[in-house]
Amino acid sequence: YIEGKMLHAPESFTGTTTAELTGSGTLNLLSTTGTRCGGAYRQVQDDNAAEIRVADHRKSGEAEITCSDGRTGKLLFLVGDDEAVGTGMLGKDIMTLTIEGSDAF
């Protein structure tokens, strides 16, 4: 399950993903304004994690999003044990997304 919101606009999102947080897949979002957004999610390697602490297996991910109203953006995620939290630009505003729940794992 995905929940998201824009920082400055009164717009929020709900959706689902086919991605496992440690893999790749697609995001499907529906805005409170009726706009549909989607894109690819993939895990990215954090090259510095091994140099800082071997026991810290923190992961990150990224998503490229395109919306039916023409907005595009890229979000970067920090991946935890049971959720991923991402932030980035969508159009000219900042978007935050949280991915959690059984369909994300």
N, CA and C of each residue as an Amber inpcrd file, in Angstrom:
protein
   315
   0.8370000  -1.1820000   0.0000000   0.0000000   0.0000000   0.0000000
   0.8810000   1.2450000   0.0000000   0.4890000   2.2480000  -0.7710000
   1.2640000   3.4860000  -0.8670000   0.3890000   4.6640000  -0.4650000
   0.9580000   5.5560000   0.3190000   0.3260000   6.8340000   0.6200000
   1.3250000   7.9290000   0.2900000   0.8300000   9.0360000  -0.2370000
   1.7200000  10.1290000  -0.5810000   1.0210000  11.4600000  -0.5120000
   1.8370000  12.5130000  -0.5020000   1.2770000  13.8620000  -0.4920000
   2.2750000  14.8230000  -1.1110000   1.7270000  15.9450000  -1.5660000
   2.5480000  17.0240000  -2.0840000   2.8150000  17.9930000  -0.9390000
   3.9440000  18.6530000  -0.9580000   4.3080000  19.5610000   0.1190000
   3.4820000  20.8440000   0.1000000   3.3170000  21.4470000  -1.0600000
   2.6620000  22.7540000  -1.1330000   1.2200000  22.6940000  -1.6370000
   0.8800000  21.7000000  -2.4180000  -0.4730000  21.6040000  -2.9780000
  -1.3450000  20.7260000  -2.0830000  -2.6560000  20.9930000  -2.0340000
  -3.5640000  20.1670000  -1.2360000  -3.9440000  18.8960000  -1.9960000
  -2.9530000  18.0820000  -2.3050000  -3.1490000  16.8860000  -3.1170000
  -2.4900000  15.7130000  -2.4180000  -3.1990000  14.5880000  -2.3360000
  -2.6050000  13.3920000  -1.7660000  -2.8230000  12.2180000  -2.7200000
  -2.0980000  11.1410000  -2.4710000  -2.0940000   9.9880000  -3.3570000
  -2.2760000   8.7130000  -2.5590000  -2.9140000   7.7270000  -3.1840000
  -2.9360000   6.3640000  -2.6700000  -2.5940000   5.4580000  -3.8400000
  -2.1480000   4.2480000  -3.5250000  -1.8150000   3.3490000  -4.6160000
  -1.2430000   2.0420000  -4.1480000  -0.7390000   1.2960000  -5.1190000
  -0.1490000  -0.0120000  -4.8670000   1.1400000  -0.1380000  -5.6590000
   1.9000000  -1.1720000  -5.3360000   3.1290000  -1.4450000  -6.0610000
   3.2630000  -2.9360000  -6.3060000   3.8940000  -3.2790000  -7.4090000
   4.2410000  -4.6740000  -7.6770000   5.6620000  -4.9490000  -7.1990000
   6.3330000  -3.9270000  -6.7040000   7.7490000  -4.0510000  -6.3470000
   7.9140000  -4.6490000  -4.9600000   8.9410000  -5.4530000  -4.8170000
   9.4420000  -5.7740000  -3.4950000  10.4250000  -4.6640000  -3.1750000
  10.4920000  -4.2650000  -1.9060000  11.3480000  -3.1320000  -1.5590000
  12.8090000  -3.4200000  -1.8180000  13.1840000  -4.6920000  -1.8650000
  14.5700000  -5.0390000  -2.1480000  14.7550000  -5.4540000  -3.6030000
  13.7800000  -5.1260000  -4.4460000  13.8830000  -5.4940000  -5.8440000
  13.4270000  -4.3770000  -6.7480000  12.5840000  -4.7340000  -7.7120000
  12.0870000  -3.7190000  -8.6340000  10.6550000  -4.0470000  -9.0160000
   9.9750000  -3.0730000  -9.5880000   8.5910000  -3.2560000 -10.0050000
   8.0030000  -1.9290000 -10.4140000   6.6640000  -1.8240000 -10.3540000
   6.0020000  -0.6040000 -10.7680000   5.1460000  -0.0440000  -9.6430000
   4.9730000   1.2720000  -9.6630000   4.0900000   1.9780000  -8.7380000
   2.8650000   2.4450000  -9.5180000   1.6850000   2.3510000  -8.8990000
   0.4510000   2.8540000  -9.4900000  -0.2290000   3.7350000  -8.4630000
  -0.4150000   5.0030000  -8.8020000  -0.9510000   5.9850000  -7.8590000
  -2.1770000   6.6710000  -8.4220000  -3.1140000   7.0480000  -7.5180000
  -4.2700000   7.8500000  -7.8820000  -4.3070000   9.0420000  -6.9410000
  -4.3880000  10.2290000  -7.5260000  -4.4170000  11.4800000  -6.7710000
  -5.8450000  11.8250000  -6.3680000  -5.9690000  12.6260000  -5.3170000
  -7.2760000  13.1340000  -4.9070000  -7.8640000  14.0610000  -5.9660000
  -7.0580000  14.5160000  -6.9200000  -7.5600000  15.3530000  -8.0160000
  -7.9800000  14.5150000  -9.2190000  -7.8220000  13.1730000  -9.1220000
  -8.1770000  12.2950000 -10.2270000  -7.0290000  11.9660000 -11.1550000
  -5.8830000  12.5560000 -10.9280000  -4.7080000  12.3000000 -11.7560000
  -4.1490000  10.9190000 -11.4440000  -3.8120000  10.1740000 -12.4820000
  -3.1690000   8.8680000 -12.3210000  -1.6750000   9.0290000 -12.5830000
  -0.8720000   8.4160000 -11.7100000   0.5820000   8.4690000 -11.8530000
   1.1320000   7.0590000 -11.7110000   2.2690000   6.8330000 -12.3220000
   2.8970000   5.5300000 -12.2060000   4.3210000   5.5840000 -12.6830000
   5.0050000   4.4850000 -12.4500000   6.3800000   4.4210000 -12.9100000
   7.1080000   3.2430000 -12.3280000   8.3750000   3.1870000 -12.6190000
   9.2190000   2.0690000 -12.2090000   9.9070000   2.3670000 -10.8860000
   9.9540000   1.3410000 -10.0190000  10.6950000   1.4000000  -8.7630000
  11.8140000   0.3840000  -8.8500000  12.9870000   0.7670000  -8.3420000
  14.0840000  -0.1990000  -8.2940000  14.9640000   0.0930000  -7.0980000
  15.5600000  -0.9580000  -6.5890000  16.5130000  -0.8000000  -5.5010000
  17.8370000  -0.3370000  -6.0860000  18.5390000   0.5260000  -5.3450000
  19.8650000   0.9650000  -5.7680000  20.8620000   0.6240000  -4.6720000
  22.0670000   0.3220000  -5.0740000  23.1130000  -0.0140000  -4.1190000
  23.6070000   1.2290000  -3.4030000  23.7730000   1.1230000  -2.1160000
  24.3770000   2.1970000  -1.3310000  25.8430000   1.8270000  -1.1470000
  26.7000000   2.3840000  -2.0010000  28.1090000   1.9950000  -2.0180000
  28.8530000   2.3630000  -0.7470000  28.3560000   3.3520000   0.0020000
  29.0660000   3.7820000   1.2020000  28.7190000   2.9770000   2.4390000
  27.6470000   2.1950000   2.4100000  27.1850000   1.4990000   3.6100000
  28.2460000   0.5360000   4.1500000  28.9050000  -0.1940000   3.2740000
  29.8920000  -1.1780000   3.7190000  31.1130000  -0.5070000   4.3280000
  31.4310000   0.6910000   3.8640000  32.5990000   1.3840000   4.3890000
  32.3240000   1.9750000   5.7680000  31.0760000   2.3380000   6.0330000
  30.7520000   2.9630000   7.3170000  30.6230000   1.9130000   8.4120000
  29.7030000   0.9670000   8.2300000  29.5040000  -0.1150000   9.1960000
  29.1080000  -1.3640000   8.4350000  29.8290000  -2.4310000   8.6430000
  29.5110000  -3.6760000   7.9490000  28.1340000  -4.1830000   8.3770000
  27.7440000  -3.9800000   9.6380000  26.4750000  -4.4870000  10.1420000
  25.2730000  -3.6770000   9.6660000  25.4970000  -2.5040000   9.1310000
  24.3930000  -1.6450000   8.6990000  24.0600000  -1.9540000   7.2380000
  22.9530000  -2.6680000   7.0320000  22.5690000  -3.0740000   5.6800000
  21.4460000  -2.1850000   5.1600000  21.5550000  -0.9100000   5.3660000
  20.5480000   0.0370000   4.9090000  20.5010000   0.0260000   3.3820000
  19.2830000   0.0310000   2.8720000  19.1080000  -0.0040000   1.4240000
  18.4060000   1.2690000   0.9750000  18.4990000   1.5250000  -0.3120000
  17.7700000   2.6530000  -0.8710000  17.1520000   2.2370000  -2.1950000
  16.1930000   3.0410000  -2.6160000  15.5140000   2.7660000  -3.8710000
  15.2220000   4.0780000  -4.5730000  14.7640000   3.9690000  -5.8020000
  14.3750000   5.1560000  -6.5430000  13.2000000   4.8240000  -7.4380000
  12.3930000   5.8410000  -7.7180000  11.2430000   5.6730000  -8.6020000
  11.1880000   6.8300000  -9.5810000  10.8950000   6.5080000 -10.8200000
  10.6500000   7.5030000 -11.8700000   9.1460000   7.5290000 -12.0820000
   8.5100000   8.6810000 -11.9070000   7.0610000   8.7810000 -11.9510000
   6.6090000   9.7020000 -13.0830000   5.5710000   9.2650000 -13.7990000
   4.9340000  10.0710000 -14.8300000   3.4400000  10.1040000 -14.5450000
   2.8260000  11.2940000 -14.6360000   1.4060000  11.4610000 -14.3390000
   0.6120000  11.7800000 -15.5990000  -0.6870000  11.4840000 -15.5330000
  -1.5700000  11.7120000 -16.6860000  -1.7250000  13.1970000 -17.0140000
  -1.3750000  14.0830000 -16.0700000  -1.4620000  15.5250000 -16.3480000
  -0.1430000  16.0990000 -16.8590000   0.8320000  15.2360000 -17.1420000
   2.0910000  15.6820000 -17.7280000   3.2310000  15.8510000 -16.7390000
   2.9500000  15.8140000 -15.4310000   4.0310000  15.9540000 -14.4490000
   4.9040000  14.7100000 -14.4450000   6.1960000  14.9280000 -14.2510000
   7.1440000  13.8290000 -14.1030000   8.0340000  14.1300000 -12.9140000
   8.6780000  13.0940000 -12.4050000   9.5840000  13.3130000 -11.2920000
  10.3550000  12.0730000 -10.9270000  11.2640000  12.2630000  -9.9950000
  12.1020000  11.1750000  -9.4990000  12.1380000  11.2720000  -7.9820000
  11.8880000  10.1490000  -7.3110000  11.9210000  10.0900000  -5.8560000
  13.0100000   9.1250000  -5.4180000  13.6870000   9.4690000  -4.3350000
  14.6810000   8.6000000  -3.7300000  14.1250000   8.0750000  -2.4180000
  14.3050000   6.7740000  -2.1630000  13.7240000   6.1050000  -1.0030000
  14.7950000   5.5950000  -0.0530000  14.5070000   5.6670000   1.2430000
  15.2350000   4.9300000   2.2590000  14.3770000   3.7240000   2.5900000
  14.9590000   2.5350000   2.5560000  14.2120000   1.3020000   2.7270000
  14.5020000   0.7110000   4.0900000  13.4620000   0.5190000   4.8950000
  13.5730000  -0.1120000   6.2000000  13.0660000  -1.5390000   6.1450000
  12.8520000  -2.1340000   7.3130000  12.4070000  -3.5250000   7.3740000
  10.9730000  -3.6990000   6.8800000  10.0940000  -2.7300000   7.1600000
   8.6910000  -2.9090000   6.8060000   8.0870000  -1.7410000   6.0320000
   8.9100000  -0.7870000   5.6350000   8.4130000   0.3000000   4.8120000
   9.5670000   1.0020000   4.1130000   9.1990000   1.7370000   3.0620000
  10.1620000   2.5920000   2.3640000   9.5550000   3.9860000   2.3180000
  10.3620000   4.9930000   2.6050000   9.9000000   6.3790000   2.5800000
  10.7260000   7.1150000   1.5420000  10.0210000   7.7560000   0.6050000
  10.7020000   8.4460000  -0.4790000  10.2760000   9.8880000  -0.5860000
  11.1830000  10.6960000  -1.0910000  10.8750000  12.1010000  -1.3420000
  11.6030000  12.5430000  -2.6050000  11.0270000  13.5150000  -3.2700000
  11.6270000  14.0430000  -4.4910000  10.6980000  15.0360000  -5.1370000
  11.0530000  15.4570000  -6.3220000  10.2510000  16.4390000  -7.0460000
   9.2700000  15.7300000  -7.9730000   8.0340000  16.2190000  -7.9800000
   7.0510000  15.8080000  -8.9760000   6.5080000  17.0940000  -9.5710000
   6.8050000  17.3250000 -10.8280000   6.4860000  18.6170000 -11.4270000
   7.3120000  19.6930000 -10.7340000   6.6410000  20.7200000 -10.2070000
   7.3460000  21.8180000  -9.5310000   7.1630000  21.7880000  -8.0230000
   6.7030000  20.6520000  -7.4730000   6.4520000  20.5440000  -6.0410000
   7.1870000  19.3230000  -5.4940000   7.3170000  19.2970000  -4.1940000
   7.9810000  18.1820000  -3.5140000   6.9350000  17.1470000  -3.1230000
   7.2180000  15.8830000  -3.4320000   6.3190000  14.7770000  -3.1290000
   6.9760000  13.8560000  -2.1200000   6.1730000  13.3360000  -1.1890000
   6.6270000  12.3240000  -0.2460000   5.7420000  11.0970000  -0.3980000
   6.3470000   9.9090000  -0.5000000   5.6020000   8.6560000  -0.5980000
   6.0850000   7.6910000   0.4620000   5.1380000   6.9530000   1.0680000
   5.4680000   5.8700000   1.9780000   4.8890000   4.5870000   1.4170000
   5.7300000   3.5780000   1.2510000   5.2930000   2.2640000   0.7630000
   5.3370000   1.3120000   1.9500000   4.1940000   0.6690000   2.2250000
   4.1450000  -0.2910000   3.3270000   3.0820000  -1.3270000   3.0350000
   3.0620000  -2.3840000   3.8500000   2.0190000  -3.3930000   3.7160000
   2.4810000  -4.6150000   2.9450000   1.6200000  -5.6270000   2.9240000
   1.9910000  -6.9270000   2.3900000   2.2530000  -6.9030000   0.8940000
   1.6300000  -5.9840000   0.1350000   1.8650000  -5.9940000  -1.3070000
   3.2120000  -5.3980000  -1.6860000   3.9380000  -4.8740000  -0.7170000
   5.2330000  -4.2630000  -1.0170000   6.3910000  -5.2020000  -0.7000000
   6.0950000  -6.3990000  -0.2350000   7.1920000  -7.2840000   0.2090000
   7.1430000  -8.6320000  -0.4480000
